[in-house]
């Protein structure tokens, strides 16, 4: 069963396919309105969210599915001391897919240890936020027409900004992308991520003004107040990069400005009317790509379940060494192994045969 915990859970082919389906949904949303009819999605948010939670919920409703939702920890048995694993496992008994945001890094990996339905990581602490990355990929592709050969500036809190971690990992899988990591020394992209990049080249920079004229994509981020141990450091760094109308004059005419949102001070409202500002389009794309993701993960489970539950057929096993050809067995059962071709496996020896 497939989960989405980190962006590396998906191959480049899967990422491209999701972007393709996301594009189709955004052009023909009504085509998909019954795709998840009768299905239930659970959203478990142990941390605040506006976009991720509502976009997932809207995505499932637009696919014809339904929701159960936890947004206040105090309203669940977590407040009585129930473990994360037990909570998620329980919620999985009532739903076909679980979406979880949690303040602790790695929480989704623990949660899937006992979960029987797919889990989507909607953000785990300062670690990963893979569905924001899917959103960003769809936006970059629909605005630029490609995911290769791009100069990309990532600006602000690159240490704690989980959206940047996942986006950089994803974009490094495509060809010939160049990254400019613009941050103060204290908030540089963690070394383990810099070392794990699959391709492209990157530069650590301090000056936004210097980088703006060079790039196709400007990805602004918020300084993540809630992740700082020392508030004095936060106060010193919080307004380090502010993109305003004056600085926009330095950006290329065909550049796009993205931001995962929420913003605090890092993009002034004056920039919103600039045609290069795409962050509210990005918000809408988040819903379309999450529709594509929900369909993908639930359909993949359907394939496995159909395999398991497909009615068995009865015959004799062609494997001469099979126990059924040496001992009396009333009926030799074959189970379908693949719904794509007509392969069956003997329940006893596992011999694959075609009927
Ligand atoms: N981009 C994003 O994750 O926003 P929320 O925190 O509002 O979900």
Boltz pocket constraint, residues with backbone or C-beta under 6 A from the ligand:
constraints:
  - pocket:
      binder: B
      contacts: [[A, 48], [A, 49], [A, 50], [A, 51], [A, 52], [A, 53], [A, 122], [A, 123], [A, 132], [A, 260], [A, 261], [A, 262]]
      max_distance: 6.0
